[in-house]
Amino acid sequence: MKKIMLILFGITCISNGLIAQINLNNALDKSNDLIKSGQVPKLTNDEVVSGLREALTVGINKSTASASVTDGFNKNPKIKIPFPKEVIQVKTTAEKLGMKPQVDKFVLSLNRAAEEASKEAAPIFINAIKSMSVTDGFTILKGADNAATEFLNDKTSAELRAKFKPIVQQAINKVQVTKFWTPLATNYNKVPGAKKVNPNLEEYVTLKAIEGLFVLLAEEELKIRKDPSARISDLLKKVFG
């Protein structure tokens, strides 16, 4: 009788163990399915928004550091500021008159102004990032590789231009852009029938400098999204990992 009871007890234990294992396997399978389907929320929207802001802050610090060195604009074909298209006839005329060296010096001065202004750009951009209102961080996180950069551009570009322009004006004065522009404009204005030109160089350099910084920022955002080594904080690792 004791043997029978022991056998029955053993069978019961084995059965219970098998059932428990089956239930555990089923639970794990369901959990994996939920994770794969994206139904398990790993992050809150606040965490995602904070992560996006941090990514942009890291990106703008690196972008302005890269752009503000000598030739940061001038030797980077992606962001180099060209001769203004609206007065391209001045360039054409000057080169015909043998003034290509002066044209090159003027273009160089535009880029030097952007490089100089970029030294002061980071606080302005970072302040815009901090004040940026994001209602759905997941939409940006799951968007294009430059989605956060584009969002910042769309929401803050007008504010950035207004705050960045005085800095560009100081940079233009410092590198003496006008000194290189005046001879070109003067010679062009002497051409019979030529309409006098007076471009807003401050506005032009401001716009092009901001455009260039956003190009670099998009590159930094891409690195953070794709390269684990670019995620320099626990939050970035959690959000973009």
C-alpha positions as CSV (number, residue, x, y, z in Angstrom):
1,M,0.0,0.0,0.0
2,K,2.8,2.4,0.9
3,K,4.5,1.6,-2.4
4,I,1.3,2.4,-4.3
5,M,1.0,5.7,-2.4
6,L,4.6,6.6,-3.1
7,I,4.2,5.8,-6.8
8,L,1.0,7.9,-7.0
9,F,2.7,10.8,-5.2
10,G,5.7,10.6,-7.6
11,I,3.4,10.6,-10.6
12,T,1.6,13.6,-9.2
13,C,4.8,15.6,-8.7
14,I,6.0,14.8,-12.1
15,S,2.7,15.8,-13.7
16,N,2.7,19.1,-11.7
17,G,6.3,19.8,-12.8
18,L,5.4,19.1,-16.4
19,I,2.4,21.4,-16.3
20,A,4.4,24.1,-14.6
21,Q,7.1,23.9,-17.3
22,I,4.5,24.0,-20.0
23,N,2.9,27.0,-18.5
24,L,6.3,28.7,-18.1
25,N,7.1,28.0,-21.7
26,N,3.8,29.3,-22.9
27,A,4.3,32.5,-20.8
28,L,7.7,33.0,-22.3
29,D,6.4,32.5,-25.8
30,K,3.6,35.0,-25.2
31,S,6.1,37.5,-23.8
32,N,8.4,37.2,-26.7
33,D,5.5,37.6,-29.1
34,L,4.5,40.8,-27.4
35,I,8.0,42.2,-27.4
36,K,8.4,41.4,-31.1
37,S,5.1,43.0,-31.9
38,G,6.0,46.1,-30.0
39,Q,3.1,45.8,-27.6
40,V,5.3,45.9,-24.5
41,P,6.1,49.5,-23.6
42,K,9.7,49.7,-22.6
43,L,9.9,53.5,-22.5
44,T,7.6,56.3,-21.5
45,N,7.0,59.3,-23.8
46,D,8.8,61.5,-21.3
47,E,11.9,59.3,-21.5
48,V,11.8,59.3,-25.3
49,V,11.4,63.1,-25.4
50,S,14.3,63.6,-22.9
51,G,16.4,61.2,-24.9
52,L,15.7,63.1,-28.1
53,R,16.6,66.4,-26.5
54,E,19.8,64.9,-25.2
55,A,20.6,63.5,-28.6
56,L,20.1,66.9,-30.2
57,T,22.2,68.6,-27.5
58,V,25.0,66.2,-27.9
59,G,24.7,66.6,-31.7
60,I,24.7,70.4,-31.7
61,N,27.8,70.6,-29.4
62,K,29.7,68.3,-31.8
63,S,28.3,70.1,-34.8
64,T,29.3,73.6,-33.7
65,A,32.7,72.3,-32.5
66,S,33.3,70.9,-36.0
67,A,31.9,74.0,-37.9
68,S,33.7,76.6,-35.8
69,V,37.3,75.5,-36.6
70,T,39.3,77.0,-39.4
71,D,37.9,75.6,-42.7
72,G,35.0,74.0,-40.8
73,F,32.7,75.4,-43.5
74,N,35.2,76.3,-46.2
75,K,36.6,72.8,-46.6
76,N,33.4,70.9,-46.1
77,P,31.6,70.6,-49.5
78,K,28.4,69.7,-47.7
79,I,28.1,73.1,-46.0
80,K,30.5,75.4,-47.8
81,I,28.8,78.8,-48.4
82,P,28.9,79.6,-52.1
83,F,28.8,83.0,-53.9
84,P,25.2,84.4,-53.4
85,K,23.1,83.3,-56.4
86,E,21.1,86.5,-56.3
87,V,24.2,88.4,-57.4
88,I,25.9,85.7,-59.4
89,Q,26.3,88.2,-62.3
90,V,28.7,90.1,-60.1
91,K,30.9,86.9,-59.9
92,T,30.7,86.3,-63.6
93,T,31.6,89.9,-64.4
94,A,34.5,90.0,-61.9
95,E,36.0,86.8,-63.3
96,K,35.8,88.2,-66.8
97,L,37.7,91.2,-65.6
98,G,40.4,89.0,-64.1
99,M,39.2,89.3,-60.6
100,K,38.9,85.6,-59.7
101,P,41.3,85.9,-56.8
102,Q,39.1,88.6,-55.3
103,V,36.0,86.4,-55.9
104,D,37.7,83.5,-54.0
105,K,38.7,85.8,-51.1
106,F,35.1,87.0,-50.8
107,V,33.7,83.5,-50.8
108,L,36.4,82.5,-48.2
109,S,35.3,85.5,-46.0
110,L,31.7,84.3,-46.1
111,N,32.8,80.9,-44.8
112,R,35.1,82.5,-42.2
113,A,32.2,84.5,-40.9
114,A,30.1,81.4,-40.6
115,E,32.9,79.6,-38.8
116,E,33.4,82.5,-36.4
117,A,29.7,82.8,-35.7
118,S,29.4,79.0,-35.0
119,K,31.6,79.5,-32.0
120,E,28.7,81.2,-30.3
121,A,25.9,79.1,-31.8
122,A,25.7,76.2,-29.3
123,P,23.9,78.0,-26.5
124,I,21.3,79.5,-28.9
125,F,20.5,76.0,-30.4
126,I,20.5,74.2,-27.0
127,N,18.1,76.8,-25.6
128,A,15.8,76.1,-28.5
129,I,16.1,72.4,-27.9
130,K,15.2,72.7,-24.2
131,S,12.1,74.9,-25.0
132,M,11.0,72.6,-27.8
133,S,7.6,71.1,-27.1
134,V,7.2,67.5,-28.1
135,T,3.9,65.8,-27.7
136,D,4.8,62.5,-29.3
137,G,8.4,61.5,-28.9
138,F,7.7,58.0,-30.2
139,T,6.7,59.4,-33.6
140,I,10.0,61.2,-33.9
141,L,12.0,58.2,-32.5
142,K,10.4,55.8,-35.1
143,G,10.7,58.4,-37.9
144,A,13.4,59.1,-40.4
145,D,17.1,59.0,-39.4
146,N,17.0,62.9,-39.2
147,A,13.5,63.2,-37.7
148,A,14.6,65.0,-34.5
149,T,16.8,67.4,-36.5
150,E,13.9,68.2,-38.9
151,F,11.5,68.7,-36.0
152,L,13.9,71.2,-34.4
153,N,14.4,72.9,-37.7
154,D,10.6,73.2,-38.4
155,K,9.8,74.4,-34.9
156,T,12.7,76.8,-34.1
157,S,14.3,78.0,-37.3
158,A,12.7,81.4,-37.3
159,E,13.7,82.0,-33.6
160,L,17.2,80.7,-34.4
161,R,17.7,83.1,-37.3
162,A,16.6,86.1,-35.2
163,K,19.0,85.3,-32.3
164,F,21.9,84.1,-34.5
165,K,21.9,87.1,-36.9
166,P,23.5,89.6,-34.5
167,I,26.3,87.1,-33.9
168,V,26.8,86.7,-37.6
169,Q,26.9,90.5,-38.0
170,Q,29.7,90.6,-35.5
171,A,31.5,87.8,-37.3
172,I,31.1,89.5,-40.7
173,N,32.7,92.7,-39.3
174,K,35.5,90.7,-37.6
175,V,36.6,88.9,-40.8
176,Q,35.9,92.0,-43.0
177,V,33.5,90.5,-45.5
178,T,32.7,94.0,-46.8
179,K,36.3,94.6,-47.6
180,F,36.2,91.8,-50.1
181,W,32.7,92.5,-51.4
182,T,33.0,96.2,-52.1
183,P,35.6,96.0,-55.0
184,L,33.5,93.3,-56.7
185,A,30.3,95.4,-56.4
186,T,32.0,98.6,-57.4
187,N,33.4,97.2,-60.6
188,Y,30.1,95.5,-61.5
189,N,28.2,98.7,-60.9
190,K,30.5,100.5,-63.4
191,V,29.3,98.1,-66.2
192,P,27.0,100.1,-68.5
193,G,23.4,99.1,-68.0
194,A,24.1,97.0,-65.0
195,K,21.5,97.2,-62.2
196,K,23.2,98.2,-59.0
197,V,23.5,95.4,-56.4
198,N,23.3,95.5,-52.7
199,P,22.7,92.1,-51.2
200,N,21.9,91.5,-47.5
201,L,25.1,89.6,-46.7
202,E,24.2,89.3,-43.0
203,E,20.9,87.6,-43.8
204,Y,22.6,85.3,-46.4
205,V,25.4,84.2,-44.1
206,T,22.9,83.7,-41.2
207,L,20.7,81.5,-43.3
208,K,23.5,79.4,-44.8
209,A,25.3,79.0,-41.5
210,I,22.1,77.7,-39.8
211,E,21.5,75.4,-42.8
212,G,25.0,74.1,-42.5
213,L,24.7,73.4,-38.8
214,F,21.5,71.5,-39.3
215,V,23.3,69.4,-42.0
216,L,26.0,68.5,-39.4
217,L,23.3,68.0,-36.7
218,A,21.5,65.5,-38.9
219,E,24.8,63.5,-39.3
220,E,25.3,63.4,-35.6
221,E,21.7,62.2,-35.0
222,L,22.3,59.4,-37.5
223,K,25.4,58.3,-35.6
224,I,23.4,58.2,-32.4
225,R,20.7,56.2,-34.0
226,K,23.0,53.7,-35.8
227,D,26.2,53.6,-33.8
228,P,26.1,52.3,-30.2
229,S,29.4,54.0,-29.4
230,A,27.9,57.4,-30.1
231,R,25.3,56.9,-27.3
232,I,27.4,58.4,-24.5
233,S,24.8,58.3,-21.7
234,D,22.6,55.7,-20.1
235,L,19.5,57.6,-21.3
236,L,20.7,57.6,-24.9
237,K,21.5,53.9,-24.7
238,K,18.0,53.2,-23.3
239,V,16.2,55.3,-25.9
240,F,18.2,54.4,-29.0
241,G,19.4,50.9,-28.0
